[in-house]
Amino acid sequence: MTAPRSRPVRRLLLVLVAVAVVVAVAALSLEFPRDRVTVGALIVGASLLVGALALPALILAGWRSSGE
């Protein structure tokens, strides 16, 4: 029997929501100088975060599909 594919998707969604909450709480609790935080810095930070989460997922998905 094969496992349903919705389960890994739910786990990934849960991890993404948890990371977003932790980042939001950290951003609100830490004091950042408002004049130093720019839109570009937020975009680069968000891009790095998405890349850090997506790259291992893509590598593992490719590795797993090549093994099947």
N, C-alpha and C positions, 0 to 999 in steps of 0.2 A: 504494500500500500504506500502511496505517496502522501506526504504531509501537505496540508493546505498551504498555499502560497501567501495567504493573507496574514499569517502569523509573523513572518519576518518583517513584513511591511508595518505591522502594528508595533513591533519592537523598535524599528527604526523611527517611527513617528513618536513613540514615547521618549526615546533618547533625544530626539531633536527638540521636543517640547521641554524636556528637563534641562537641556543645555541652554535654551532660550531663557528659561526662568532663572537659572543660576547667573547668567550674564546680566539679566535685567536687575537682579538683586545686588550683584556686585557693582554695577554701574551706579545704582542709587545709593548704596551704602558707602562707597569710596568717594572721596572728595577729589574731583578732577577740576583743574583750573578751566573755567568755561571759555576763556579766550584762547586756549591751546587746542581744544577739541574742535576740529573742523569737519565739514561734510566729507572731505576727501579721506580724512583719517578714519571716519566711521565706515566708509565704503571699503577701504583697504582692509580694515579689521574684520568686517563682515565677510569679505571675500576669502581672507585667510582662514576664518573659522569654517566656512562652507567647504573650502578645499581640504582642510584637515579632517573633516568628517567624510567627505565624498571620495577622496582618493583611496583610503584603505578599503572602502566598500566596493569600489570599482575593481581594485586589484583582487580582492577576495572573490568577487563574483566571476571575474574572468578565470581565476584559478579553479574555482569550483566547476564552472561550465566546461573547462577543458578536461577535467577528470571524469566527466560523465560519458 
